[in-house]
Amino acid sequence: MLPQEIIRRKRHGDRLSQEEIAFFVRGLADGSIVDAQVGAMAMAILLRGMSRDETVALTLAMRDSGRVLRWDDLPGPVVDKHSTGGVGDKVSLVLAPMLAACGCFVPMISGRGLGHTGGTLDKLESIPGFETRPDVDRLRWIVREVGCAIVGQTDDLAPADRRLYAVRDVTGTVESVPLITASILSKKLAAGPRALVMDVKTGSGAFLAEPGHAHELAASIVEVAEGAGLRCNALLTDMGSCLGRTAGHSLEVAEAIAMLRGLPVEPRLQEVTMALTAEALVLAGMAATPAEARALAGRALASGAAAERFGAMVHAQGGPVDLIDHPERLARAAVRLPVHADAAGFVRHIDARELGLAVVVLGGGRTRPEHEVDHAVGLADVLAVGEPCGPDRPIAVVHARDATSAEHAADRLRAAYRITDEAVAPLPPVIDHIQGRRETA
């Protein structure tokens, strides 16, 4: 087979065979297909699309381009969760230990921040000593002994996806639903779960702001996952506000710890976390109904079992043994600046993407891949749509390394908020539920 002929067929809208897709992915992994051909194929897929069967074939070929983890020796279901990313999304930090406390095993492969969205790995690296890339033997030990581990993608897990993603990022082809689907699922399948719950976000702070586009992606992921033998459901969740009260790495870890300790947290964060945890428990067969699953998850929180699992995971991955009891070990910024809206009233609308960019401006995100992030900076006490603001209640508090960067972030925040005199009903945190149509082995 010739790469240029496969590209030409896809460019003309033909359906590619499983063999053609496997050939192309092998070339991705071994370098025999050059970047120009990779970019041309990505553009052809963006413009012409892929059928479900083609996307399943692409997903499985990218999964099999590297090592695939097996967990046959574990005495419980292996489950995972993935989010398309949003501002203040620290759900994984709570969900993974909650699932572990309920009897599941969670080998979670996570990523770094992308654009205005924070990454789970960056958040965890705000914990002193935390190791996000243990070797496979260490990962296996942590999952077996603790029940959960949150790590980065290693070089031998879905290497074809890593190369394809890098080319997509510089060729304007990131938005292709089949390519997004295959990218997410190939990494998840390589980690070896038997069930996956997807959190697909929509709204101003989401990667896919339009609900229709987000629903299309959620449906694609569910259908392709099931075609690849992975049980999967998806929730469509609102990203029109910051999720929780914080955005920024150590601030978000502290908020996650507060939830694990049973302290009151922002209601939207509570609801999204519980809904996704319950969905995973039902998919894993640990509960028969969502209500039963919520009760099980609630007991894991209330008993302190989930907090214990989080603490054990942190220690097993190189962090302090007592972080749950001493979150003050996390980095703190020197400057704290309350930001008030131009008028008192109710929050009518937020450009949540601007909140994420404010964190980037503070140094909490990357403008180049090699840049280090400042784990201490970010936003706290962030108001959501529908909440009142006024002289005694700022829209957020900026945590910054210096007064100049704090003022720049404050300007972005004021521009991002729209205030009205009348009370506003916000969108529900969980907008839709996309279920698979059949059981998989």
C-alpha distance (Angstrom), angle and dihedral (degrees) to the residues before:
residue distance angle dihedral
M1 . . .
L2 3.80 . .
P3 3.82 120.8 .
Q4 3.81 92.0 -140.9
E5 3.81 91.2 55.3
I6 3.79 92.2 51.2
I7 3.81 89.4 49.3
R8 3.80 90.7 48.9
R9 3.81 92.4 51.4
K10 3.79 92.4 51.0
R11 3.81 90.7 44.5
H12 3.82 87.9 57.3
G13 3.80 91.1 50.3
D14 3.82 98.0 -105.5
R15 3.77 121.1 149.8
L16 3.77 112.5 -111.0
S17 3.78 121.4 -134.5
Q18 3.78 123.5 -120.9
E19 3.81 88.1 -110.2
E20 3.81 93.2 53.0
I21 3.80 91.9 49.4
A22 3.81 92.3 46.9
F23 3.83 90.0 50.2
F24 3.80 91.7 51.7
V25 3.81 93.1 47.6
R26 3.81 91.4 50.0
G27 3.80 87.0 54.6
L28 3.80 89.5 50.9
A29 3.79 91.1 53.7
D30 3.80 99.5 42.9
G31 3.82 97.3 37.8
S32 3.80 96.3 -119.2
I33 3.82 89.3 123.2
V34 3.81 111.1 66.7
D35 3.81 125.5 -132.6
A36 3.81 92.7 -106.3
Q37 3.81 89.8 58.8
V38 3.80 91.7 45.6
G39 3.80 90.3 52.3
A40 3.80 92.0 46.9
M41 3.80 91.4 51.6
A42 3.80 92.0 47.3
M43 3.81 90.3 51.9
A44 3.81 91.5 47.7
I45 3.81 90.2 52.1
L46 3.81 91.2 46.8
L47 3.80 91.6 52.9
R48 3.82 100.0 36.3
G49 3.77 102.6 29.4
M50 3.78 128.4 -148.6
S51 3.77 133.0 -100.2
R52 3.79 120.5 -118.4
D53 3.81 91.2 -102.2
E54 3.80 91.9 49.9
T55 3.80 91.1 49.9
V56 3.82 91.3 48.4
A57 3.82 89.4 51.0
L58 3.82 91.4 48.9
T59 3.81 91.7 47.8
L60 3.80 94.3 49.9
A61 3.80 93.4 44.3
M62 3.81 91.2 52.4
R63 3.80 90.7 45.9
D64 3.80 90.0 52.5
S65 3.82 93.5 47.0
G66 3.81 87.5 88.1
R67 3.77 142.5 6.8
V68 3.81 119.9 -32.1
L69 3.80 116.2 -155.7
R70 3.80 120.6 -134.2
W71 3.78 124.7 -158.5
D72 3.79 102.5 -176.8
D73 3.83 92.3 133.7
L74 3.80 96.2 61.3
P75 3.83 118.9 105.5
G76 3.80 95.6 -136.6
P77 3.80 144.5 36.0
V78 3.81 119.5 -61.9
V79 3.82 109.8 -137.5
D80 3.78 137.9 168.2
K81 3.78 142.6 -171.7
H82 3.79 131.6 -150.0
S83 3.79 132.0 -168.6
T84 3.78 127.0 -160.7
G85 3.80 87.0 -138.2
G86 3.76 138.6 -104.3
V87 3.78 145.0 174.3
G88 3.80 112.7 -65.3
D89 3.81 94.1 1.8
K90 3.80 103.8 157.6
V91 3.82 95.3 146.8
S92 3.83 95.2 119.6
L93 3.81 90.9 60.4
V94 3.81 89.8 62.4
L95 3.80 101.5 28.7
A96 3.83 97.9 55.9
P97 3.84 96.0 55.6
M98 3.81 90.8 40.5
L99 3.79 90.4 56.3
A100 3.80 90.8 45.4
A101 3.80 90.3 51.7
C102 3.83 88.3 53.1
G103 3.83 92.7 55.7
C104 3.81 101.4 -92.0
F105 3.79 128.0 123.2
V106 3.80 117.0 -132.6
P107 3.83 121.4 -167.1
M108 3.81 96.8 177.5
I109 3.80 119.9 -169.3
S110 3.81 107.0 -159.9
G111 3.78 137.2 176.8
R112 3.76 143.7 -138.6
G113 3.78 129.1 -100.1
L114 3.78 117.3 -65.8
G115 3.79 119.4 -161.9
H116 3.79 109.7 -47.2
T117 3.84 94.9 -10.0
G118 3.78 122.6 91.6
G119 3.80 120.6 -127.8
T120 3.80 126.0 -129.9
L121 3.81 92.0 -132.5
D122 3.80 91.5 54.5
K123 3.79 89.9 51.1
L124 3.81 92.7 50.6
E125 3.80 92.0 47.2
S126 3.81 87.4 62.6
I127 3.83 84.1 73.7
P128 3.83 108.8 89.6
G129 3.81 110.5 -106.2
F130 3.81 96.6 0.6
E131 3.83 111.0 154.5
T132 3.81 114.7 -149.6
R133 3.81 97.2 -179.2
P134 3.80 110.4 50.2
D135 3.80 116.3 164.3
V136 3.79 118.1 -96.7
D137 3.81 94.9 -100.0
R138 3.81 90.4 53.3
L139 3.81 91.0 46.3
R140 3.80 90.3 52.5
W141 3.79 91.2 50.1
I142 3.81 93.6 49.1
V143 3.82 93.5 48.7
R144 3.81 91.6 47.1
E145 3.81 95.9 46.2
V146 3.81 102.3 33.7
G147 3.80 102.0 24.6
C148 3.81 96.8 -126.9
A149 3.77 142.2 48.6
I150 3.79 129.8 177.3
V151 3.79 112.0 -154.2
G152 3.79 142.5 155.1
Q153 3.78 126.9 -102.4
T154 3.80 110.4 -82.9
D155 3.79 123.2 -140.8
D156 3.80 92.7 -103.9
L157 3.82 98.0 50.6
A158 3.84 112.6 91.9
P159 3.84 94.8 -29.2
A160 3.82 91.4 173.7
D161 3.79 89.5 62.0
R162 3.79 92.0 51.7
R163 3.80 91.0 56.0
L164 3.81 94.5 43.0
Y165 3.80 91.4 49.0
A166 3.81 92.1 51.8
V167 3.81 91.0 52.8
R168 3.82 93.0 45.4
D169 3.79 89.8 52.7
V170 3.83 91.9 61.2
T171 3.82 99.8 35.3
G172 3.81 101.5 57.0
T173 3.82 94.0 -110.8
V174 3.82 101.3 112.5
E175 3.85 93.2 108.4
S176 3.83 96.6 64.5
V177 3.82 107.3 122.5
P178 3.85 94.8 -150.8
L179 3.81 90.9 49.7
I180 3.81 93.2 46.4
T181 3.81 89.4 48.4
A182 3.80 94.1 49.6
S183 3.81 92.1 44.3
I184 3.81 94.2 53.0
L185 3.79 96.6 41.2
S186 3.80 98.6 42.9
K187 3.82 90.4 59.7
K188 3.79 92.9 42.8
L189 3.81 93.2 48.3
A190 3.82 90.3 48.3
A191 3.82 88.3 58.5
G192 3.81 89.4 59.0
P193 3.84 108.4 -124.4
R194 3.79 122.2 158.0
A195 3.81 94.4 -151.9
L196 3.80 133.5 31.3
V197 3.79 132.7 -170.7
M198 3.80 116.9 -159.3
D199 3.79 125.9 -150.4
V200 3.80 105.4 -158.8
K201 3.78 110.2 -174.6
T202 3.80 128.8 -152.5
G203 3.79 133.4 -177.5
S204 3.79 136.8 66.7
G205 3.80 94.7 -45.3
A206 3.80 96.5 46.0
F207 3.79 130.3 96.5
L208 3.82 87.1 -122.6
A209 3.79 104.4 39.1
E210 3.82 97.3 -180.0
P211 3.84 114.5 79.3
G212 3.81 91.8 -140.8
H213 3.80 92.5 56.9
A214 3.80 91.9 45.2
H215 3.81 91.1 50.2
E216 3.81 90.1 50.0
L217 3.79 90.6 53.8
A218 3.80 93.3 45.7
A219 3.81 91.9 51.0
S220 3.81 90.8 47.1
I221 3.80 93.1 51.5
V222 3.81 93.0 48.0
E223 3.81 93.5 47.9
V224 3.80 95.5 45.0
A225 3.82 93.0 44.1
E226 3.76 90.3 54.9
G227 3.80 90.4 46.1
A228 3.80 87.2 55.1
G229 3.81 92.7 50.3
L230 3.81 98.7 -100.4
R231 3.79 122.1 125.6
C232 3.79 107.4 -129.3
N233 3.80 141.3 170.3
A234 3.79 127.9 174.2
L235 3.78 136.8 -148.8
L236 3.79 121.4 -153.0
T237 3.81 106.1 -143.0
D238 3.79 134.0 -173.1
M239 3.80 120.0 -103.8
G240 3.80 96.7 174.4
S241 3.81 89.0 112.3
C242 3.78 135.7 30.1
L243 3.82 108.4 -79.9
G244 3.78 103.1 -118.4
R245 3.78 126.0 -12.3
T246 3.80 98.5 -66.2
A247 3.81 141.4 61.7
G248 3.79 117.3 -176.8
H249 3.77 132.0 69.4
S250 3.81 110.5 -91.7
L251 3.82 90.9 29.5
E252 3.81 90.3 56.7
V253 3.80 93.0 46.7
A254 3.81 88.8 52.6
E255 3.82 90.6 50.5
A256 3.81 90.9 49.4
I257 3.80 89.9 50.5
A258 3.82 89.8 50.9
M259 3.81 89.9 55.1
L260 3.80 91.7 47.2
R261 3.81 89.2 51.9
G262 3.80 90.4 54.2
L263 3.79 96.5 -109.0
P264 3.83 119.1 146.4
V265 3.81 113.3 -87.6
E266 3.79 135.5 -179.1
P267 3.85 107.6 -65.2
R268 3.82 96.1 -127.4
L269 3.81 91.7 54.9
Q270 3.80 89.9 47.9
E271 3.81 93.1 50.2
V272 3.82 97.5 45.4
T273 3.80 91.8 47.3
M274 3.80 94.0 48.1
A275 3.81 93.3 44.2
L276 3.81 93.2 51.7
T277 3.81 92.9 43.7
A278 3.81 91.2 50.2
E279 3.80 91.1 47.9
A280 3.81 90.5 52.7
L281 3.80 92.6 48.2
V282 3.80 92.1 52.4
L283 3.82 92.2 46.8
A284 3.80 89.8 49.6
G285 3.79 92.2 51.7
M286 3.82 93.9 -116.0
A287 3.82 92.2 120.2
A288 3.80 133.5 24.4
T289 3.80 98.2 -144.4
P290 3.82 137.6 22.4
A291 3.81 89.8 -112.1
E292 3.80 91.5 54.2
A293 3.80 89.9 46.0
R294 3.82 92.6 51.1
A295 3.79 90.2 51.2
L296 3.81 90.5 50.7
A297 3.81 91.7 48.8
G298 3.80 91.1 45.9
R299 3.80 91.0 55.0
A300 3.81 90.3 50.4
L301 3.80 88.8 56.5
A302 3.79 98.7 40.1
S303 3.81 94.1 47.9
G304 3.78 93.5 51.7
A305 3.81 91.1 -119.7
A306 3.82 93.1 121.2
A307 3.81 91.5 49.3
E308 3.80 89.2 50.1
R309 3.82 90.9 52.8
F310 3.81 91.6 49.2
G311 3.80 90.9 50.8
A312 3.80 91.3 48.1
M313 3.82 91.4 49.2
V314 3.81 92.0 50.0
H315 3.81 91.8 50.0
A316 3.82 93.2 44.6
Q317 3.81 89.4 53.3
G318 3.79 93.6 51.3
G319 3.81 103.0 -88.4
P320 3.82 129.2 123.0
V321 3.78 117.2 -67.1
D322 3.83 93.6 -132.9
L323 3.81 103.7 44.4
I324 3.82 92.9 122.5
D325 3.82 90.2 59.6
H326 3.81 95.1 37.1
P327 3.82 110.7 38.0
E328 3.81 86.9 155.9
R329 3.82 85.2 83.8
L330 3.80 86.4 78.4
A331 3.81 117.5 97.3
R332 3.80 117.5 -90.1
A333 3.79 128.0 -159.9
A334 3.80 121.3 -120.2
V335 3.83 97.5 -133.4
R336 3.80 126.5 55.2
L337 3.79 117.8 -175.3
P338 3.84 123.1 -177.4
V339 3.81 110.1 -143.3
H340 3.80 119.1 -150.8
A341 3.79 127.5 -163.2
D342 3.78 118.6 -116.6
A343 3.82 90.2 -107.9
A344 3.79 138.7 17.8
G345 3.80 119.4 -106.9
F346 3.79 138.3 82.2
V347 3.79 129.3 -37.8
R348 3.81 105.6 -106.7
H349 3.81 100.4 173.3
I350 3.80 139.4 -1.4
D351 3.77 128.2 -160.8
A352 3.80 89.6 -142.1
R353 3.79 91.8 -174.9
E354 3.81 87.4 66.3
L355 3.81 89.7 55.8
G356 3.78 89.2 57.5
L357 3.79 91.4 46.5
A358 3.79 89.5 51.1
V359 3.81 88.0 59.7
V360 3.81 89.0 49.9
V361 3.82 90.2 51.3
L362 3.80 88.8 52.7
G363 3.81 90.0 55.5
G364 3.80 97.2 -99.5
G365 3.81 93.8 116.0
R366 3.78 139.2 42.8
T367 3.78 128.7 -102.1
R368 3.82 88.4 -179.4
P369 3.82 127.2 29.3
E370 3.82 93.7 -118.5
H371 3.81 94.6 52.5
E372 3.79 120.2 114.4
V373 3.79 117.3 -129.7
D374 3.79 127.5 -132.1
H375 3.80 103.8 -123.5
A376 3.81 94.9 -165.8
V377 3.80 100.5 59.7
G378 3.79 128.5 83.1
L379 3.77 144.9 88.3
A380 3.80 129.9 -54.1
D381 3.81 134.9 -176.8
V382 3.81 89.0 26.0
L383 3.81 114.8 -178.6
A384 3.81 121.4 -133.6
V385 3.80 130.9 -145.2
G386 3.81 111.0 -69.7
E387 3.80 97.0 26.2
P388 3.82 124.2 120.2
C389 3.79 122.7 -112.9
G390 3.78 132.6 -173.7
P391 3.81 145.4 131.5
D392 3.80 91.4 -49.3
R393 3.80 95.7 40.7
P394 3.82 119.1 52.4
I395 3.80 121.3 -159.5
A396 3.83 88.5 -120.8
V397 3.77 144.1 -22.9
V398 3.80 115.7 -119.5
H399 3.81 117.0 -140.5
A400 3.82 107.7 -158.9
R401 3.79 142.4 163.4
D402 3.83 91.8 -126.4
A403 3.80 141.9 7.0
T404 3.81 95.0 -105.7
S405 3.80 95.8 56.9
A406 3.82 89.4 42.8
E407 3.82 91.0 57.2
H408 3.81 92.2 47.5
A409 3.80 90.4 52.5
A410 3.81 90.8 46.2
D411 3.81 90.6 55.6
R412 3.80 90.2 54.6
L413 3.79 91.5 48.9
R414 3.79 94.5 52.1
A415 3.80 90.5 49.3
A416 3.81 91.0 49.1
Y417 3.82 96.2 56.1
R418 3.81 127.3 76.9
I419 3.80 115.8 -165.0
T420 3.81 128.1 -160.2
D421 3.81 134.8 -174.0
E422 3.80 93.6 -127.3
A423 3.79 128.9 70.5
V424 3.82 114.1 -99.4
A425 3.80 128.1 -149.0
P426 3.83 108.7 -135.4
L427 3.79 124.1 -144.0
P428 3.80 114.7 -92.9
P429 3.81 111.2 -97.3
V430 3.83 91.6 -122.7
I431 3.79 109.9 49.5
D432 3.80 105.0 173.3
H433 3.79 143.9 -2.2
I434 3.81 121.7 -138.2
Q435 3.79 114.4 -165.0
G436 3.77 130.9 -169.0
R437 3.77 115.6 -107.6
R438 3.76 97.7 -135.6
E439 3.78 142.8 20.8
T440 3.79 119.3 -100.5
A441 3.74 130.1 -153.8
